[in-house]
Amino acid sequence: MFVNLKARSFLLENTETFAQRTVAIAFEEDGSLVVVDGDSSDPVLIGRVQMACFPTDDAIISSISGLLGSPHALIRVLDQSLELDSSALSGLHKMPVDIFDNVYLDEVKNDALILCVDIRNFSNFLRNNREDEVFRLIKDFTSNFLSCVNQFAFGCSWYKLLGDGALVIWDYTTRESVAEALQVFDTYTEFVNEELFKPYPGLGLGGALVAEKVFKYEISAEASQLKYRDYVGYGINLCCRLQGLAQVDRLILNRKLACTGFLPYIAERSEAFRAELRIMKGLKPEDCEEVLYYDPSAAP
């Protein structure tokens, strides 16, 4: 996915002479930044430079300064637009924000698939480690999780970061969507165990995967040219509560998903687990009888 943020006109100031000038910029498909003189009636090319994906404003201004041969500072952006290719637009539709088109969704998904994952023992990690370690780990955790979702959850409808956890939703529970959800959980669990959490033995990943009803809606994001998308419903409440019971490396299922036959599982019927389920707020009686775990070894 490649997103071009194209600020078409920059007002710059030379930090040595304080002279101001306007430049126009554009990004080519290969990520090259093209800079032209914005003060002349006929555009004159100043230069072209290769940029990394998602360059920061500071990186753009630094590259422009290099092309101009002297240090410049940004005074203001004179014009701004957002340019998206088809893959970026597809990815945007899975995020909590969308481009404003005056069309608002109000949809009921009776058989949505919801995956919720969370870092086990993260509170202890926050308490016992330096700020720079906390920032490094949480940034690595979330950025790598998004990469995992983008790589394996092709059919997901929406995802949302929750600090030390995340929600991923597919609008329909099918054999394919279940396979994608398991691929995300298995792959990411293996990654954090072998790499990300290795210096911190107390950390681990747990989660829940449920098939249930959710409500999908969109609202205007006020003055911006975006709208906000969200999901609510029993399925999300159930998934978030069940994941709290999951031990490290375990994925809890609900009875409705287990009955589809799309994945192998084992049941834990201990009275201790049943007691924990029964004190959870808002759960249906059928979801309080046993804890069901995804278990590849239980496959026939």
C-alpha positions as CSV (number, residue, x, y, z in Angstrom):
1,M,0.0,0.0,0.0
2,F,1.4,3.4,-1.0
3,V,-0.2,6.7,0.1
4,N,0.8,10.0,-1.5
5,L,0.2,13.1,0.6
6,K,0.6,15.8,-1.9
7,A,1.0,19.4,-0.6
8,R,1.0,21.2,-4.0
9,S,2.3,24.5,-2.8
10,F,4.8,25.3,0.0
11,L,5.8,28.7,1.2
12,L,9.4,28.4,2.3
13,E,11.9,30.8,4.0
14,N,15.7,30.6,3.6
15,T,16.9,30.3,7.2
16,E,20.2,32.2,6.3
17,T,18.9,35.1,4.1
18,F,15.2,35.0,5.3
19,A,14.1,35.3,1.6
20,Q,10.8,33.6,0.9
21,R,9.8,31.6,-2.1
22,T,7.1,29.2,-3.2
23,V,7.6,25.7,-4.5
24,A,5.2,23.2,-5.9
25,I,5.7,19.5,-5.2
26,A,4.3,16.2,-6.4
27,F,5.0,12.5,-5.8
28,E,5.6,10.1,-8.7
29,E,4.4,6.5,-8.6
30,D,7.9,5.2,-7.6
31,G,7.9,7.6,-4.6
32,S,10.1,10.2,-6.1
33,L,9.6,13.8,-4.9
34,V,9.4,16.3,-7.8
35,V,10.0,20.0,-6.9
36,V,9.2,22.9,-9.2
37,D,9.5,26.7,-8.9
38,G,6.1,27.9,-7.7
39,D,6.8,31.6,-8.3
40,S,7.3,31.6,-12.1
41,S,4.4,31.6,-14.6
42,D,5.9,28.6,-16.4
43,P,6.8,25.8,-14.0
44,V,10.6,25.3,-13.9
45,L,11.9,22.0,-12.6
46,I,14.1,22.4,-9.5
47,G,14.9,18.7,-9.1
48,R,13.8,15.2,-8.3
49,V,14.7,13.1,-5.3
50,Q,13.8,9.5,-4.3
51,M,11.9,9.4,-1.0
52,A,11.0,6.6,1.4
53,C,7.4,5.6,1.7
54,F,5.4,7.8,4.1
55,P,8.1,10.6,4.4
56,T,7.7,13.0,7.3
57,D,7.3,16.7,6.7
58,D,10.8,17.3,8.0
59,A,12.2,14.8,5.5
60,I,10.4,16.5,2.7
61,I,11.6,20.0,3.7
62,S,15.1,18.6,4.1
63,S,15.1,17.1,0.6
64,I,13.7,20.4,-0.9
65,S,16.5,22.3,0.9
66,G,19.1,20.0,-0.6
67,L,17.7,20.6,-4.1
68,L,17.7,24.4,-3.5
69,G,21.3,24.3,-2.1
70,S,20.5,26.1,1.2
71,P,18.5,25.4,4.3
72,H,14.8,26.3,4.2
73,A,12.0,26.2,6.7
74,L,8.3,25.7,6.0
75,I,6.2,28.8,6.6
76,R,2.9,27.3,5.6
77,V,1.2,24.9,3.2
78,L,-0.7,26.9,0.5
79,D,-2.7,24.0,-0.9
80,Q,-3.1,20.4,0.2
81,S,-4.8,17.3,-1.1
82,L,-4.7,13.6,-0.5
83,E,-3.8,11.2,-3.4
84,L,-4.5,7.5,-3.0
85,D,-3.9,4.6,-5.3
86,S,-6.5,1.7,-5.4
87,S,-4.6,-0.5,-2.9
88,A,-4.4,2.4,-0.4
89,L,-8.1,3.1,-0.8
90,S,-8.9,-0.5,-0.2
91,G,-6.8,-0.4,3.0
92,L,-8.5,2.8,4.1
93,H,-11.9,1.2,4.0
94,K,-10.7,-1.2,6.7
95,M,-9.7,1.6,9.1
96,P,-11.9,3.5,11.5
97,V,-11.8,6.5,9.1
98,D,-13.0,6.8,5.5
99,I,-13.0,9.5,2.8
100,F,-16.2,11.6,3.1
101,D,-18.7,10.8,0.4
102,N,-22.0,11.7,2.1
103,V,-23.0,8.0,2.2
104,Y,-23.4,6.6,5.7
105,L,-23.6,2.9,6.4
106,D,-26.0,1.4,9.0
107,E,-25.7,-2.3,8.6
108,V,-26.4,-5.3,10.8
109,K,-23.9,-8.2,10.4
110,N,-25.6,-11.3,12.0
111,D,-22.6,-13.6,11.5
112,A,-19.6,-11.4,11.8
113,L,-16.2,-12.8,12.8
114,I,-14.4,-10.9,15.5
115,L,-10.8,-11.4,16.6
116,C,-9.5,-9.7,19.7
117,V,-5.8,-10.0,20.8
118,D,-4.1,-8.6,23.9
119,I,-0.6,-8.6,25.5
120,R,-0.6,-10.7,28.6
121,N,1.2,-9.1,31.7
122,F,1.6,-5.8,29.9
123,S,0.7,-3.9,33.1
124,N,3.7,-5.4,34.9
125,F,5.9,-4.5,31.9
126,L,4.7,-0.8,32.1
127,R,5.5,-0.7,35.8
128,N,9.0,-2.3,35.6
129,N,10.5,-0.8,32.4
130,R,11.9,2.5,31.2
131,E,9.8,4.8,29.1
132,D,12.0,4.3,26.0
133,E,11.5,0.6,26.3
134,V,7.7,1.0,26.6
135,F,7.6,3.2,23.5
136,R,9.8,0.9,21.5
137,L,7.9,-2.2,22.4
138,I,4.4,-0.8,21.8
139,K,5.3,0.8,18.5
140,D,6.9,-2.4,17.3
141,F,3.9,-4.5,18.5
142,T,1.3,-2.3,16.8
143,S,3.2,-1.6,13.5
144,N,4.1,-5.3,13.1
145,F,0.6,-6.4,13.9
146,L,-0.8,-4.0,11.2
147,S,1.7,-5.5,8.8
148,C,0.4,-9.0,9.7
149,V,-3.2,-8.0,9.2
150,N,-2.4,-6.4,5.8
151,Q,-0.5,-9.5,4.7
152,F,-2.9,-12.2,5.9
153,A,-6.3,-10.7,6.6
154,F,-7.2,-9.9,3.0
155,G,-11.0,-10.2,3.6
156,C,-11.3,-8.3,6.8
157,S,-13.7,-5.4,7.0
158,W,-12.2,-3.3,9.7
159,Y,-9.4,-3.2,12.3
160,K,-8.7,-1.0,15.3
161,L,-5.7,-0.7,17.6
162,L,-6.4,-0.8,21.3
163,G,-3.1,0.1,22.8
164,D,-1.6,-3.2,23.9
165,G,-4.3,-5.1,21.9
166,A,-6.3,-4.9,18.7
167,L,-9.7,-5.8,17.2
168,V,-10.1,-7.2,13.7
169,I,-13.6,-7.8,12.2
170,W,-14.8,-9.8,9.1
171,D,-18.4,-9.0,8.1
172,Y,-19.1,-12.7,7.6
173,T,-18.0,-16.0,9.2
174,T,-16.9,-18.3,6.5
175,R,-14.3,-21.0,6.2
176,E,-12.0,-18.4,4.4
177,S,-12.4,-15.7,7.0
178,V,-11.8,-18.1,9.9
179,A,-8.6,-19.3,8.1
180,E,-7.5,-15.7,7.8
181,A,-8.1,-15.0,11.4
182,L,-6.2,-18.1,12.5
183,Q,-3.3,-17.2,10.2
184,V,-3.1,-13.8,11.8
185,F,-3.2,-15.1,15.3
186,D,-0.8,-18.1,14.7
187,T,1.7,-16.0,12.7
188,Y,1.8,-13.1,15.1
189,T,2.0,-15.3,18.2
190,E,5.0,-17.1,16.7
191,F,6.6,-13.7,15.8
192,V,6.2,-12.2,19.3
193,N,7.4,-15.4,21.0
194,E,10.5,-15.7,18.9
195,E,11.4,-12.1,18.4
196,L,9.5,-9.2,20.0
197,F,8.8,-10.6,23.5
198,K,12.0,-12.7,23.7
199,P,13.8,-10.1,26.0
200,Y,10.7,-10.0,28.2
201,P,9.8,-13.6,29.3
202,G,6.7,-12.5,31.2
203,L,5.0,-11.2,28.1
204,G,2.8,-13.2,25.7
205,L,-0.2,-12.9,23.4
206,G,-3.7,-14.2,24.1
207,G,-7.0,-13.7,22.4
208,A,-10.5,-14.7,21.5
209,L,-12.3,-15.4,18.2
210,V,-16.1,-15.3,18.0
211,A,-18.9,-15.5,15.5
212,E,-21.7,-13.2,16.5
213,K,-23.9,-10.2,15.7
214,V,-22.5,-6.7,15.3
215,F,-23.8,-3.3,14.1
216,K,-21.7,-1.3,11.6
217,Y,-22.2,2.5,11.4
218,E,-20.6,5.7,10.1
219,I,-20.8,9.3,11.2
220,S,-19.4,12.6,10.0
221,A,-16.0,13.5,11.4
222,E,-17.2,17.1,11.8
223,A,-15.2,19.7,9.9
224,S,-12.8,17.3,8.3
225,Q,-13.3,15.6,4.9
226,L,-13.4,12.2,6.6
227,K,-16.0,10.2,8.3
228,Y,-15.7,7.8,11.3
229,R,-16.6,4.1,11.1
230,D,-17.2,1.9,14.1
231,Y,-18.8,-1.4,15.2
232,V,-20.8,-2.1,18.3
233,G,-22.7,-5.2,19.4
234,Y,-22.8,-8.3,21.5
235,G,-20.1,-10.0,19.4
236,I,-17.5,-7.3,20.4
237,N,-18.5,-7.4,24.1
238,L,-18.2,-11.2,24.1
239,C,-14.9,-11.3,22.3
240,C,-13.3,-8.6,24.5
241,R,-14.4,-10.4,27.7
242,L,-13.4,-13.9,26.6
243,Q,-9.9,-12.8,25.6
244,G,-9.3,-11.7,29.1
245,L,-9.5,-15.4,30.2
246,A,-7.0,-16.6,27.6
247,Q,-3.6,-17.7,28.8
248,V,-0.5,-17.0,26.8
249,D,-0.6,-18.4,23.3
250,R,-4.3,-19.5,23.7
251,L,-7.3,-18.4,21.6
252,I,-10.7,-18.8,23.1
253,L,-13.8,-19.4,20.9
254,N,-17.5,-19.1,21.4
255,R,-19.9,-21.9,21.0
256,K,-21.5,-20.5,17.8
257,L,-18.1,-20.4,16.0
258,A,-17.1,-23.8,17.3
259,C,-20.3,-25.4,15.9
260,T,-19.5,-24.2,12.4
261,G,-16.9,-27.0,12.1
262,F,-14.4,-24.5,10.6
263,L,-11.7,-25.1,13.2
264,P,-10.6,-27.7,15.7
265,Y,-11.1,-27.0,19.4
266,I,-11.1,-28.5,22.9
267,A,-13.5,-27.7,25.8
268,E,-12.5,-26.7,29.3
269,R,-15.4,-27.3,31.7
270,S,-13.8,-26.7,35.1
271,E,-16.0,-25.0,37.7
272,A,-13.4,-22.2,38.2
273,F,-13.7,-21.2,34.5
274,R,-17.4,-21.4,34.6
275,A,-17.5,-19.2,37.7
276,E,-15.4,-16.6,35.9
277,L,-17.7,-16.7,32.9
278,R,-20.8,-16.3,35.0
279,I,-19.6,-13.1,36.7
280,M,-18.8,-11.5,33.3
281,K,-21.3,-8.7,32.5
282,G,-23.8,-9.2,29.7
283,L,-23.0,-12.7,28.5
284,K,-25.7,-15.0,27.3
285,P,-26.3,-18.2,29.3
286,E,-25.0,-20.4,26.5
287,D,-21.7,-18.6,26.5
288,C,-21.1,-19.3,30.2
289,E,-21.1,-23.0,30.2
290,E,-17.6,-23.8,29.1
291,V,-14.4,-22.3,27.7
292,L,-13.6,-23.5,24.2
293,Y,-10.0,-23.3,23.0
294,Y,-8.7,-23.4,19.4
295,D,-6.5,-26.4,19.3
296,P,-4.8,-27.5,16.0
297,S,-3.8,-30.8,17.6
298,A,-7.5,-31.7,18.0
299,A,-8.1,-31.8,14.2
300,P,-9.2,-35.2,12.9
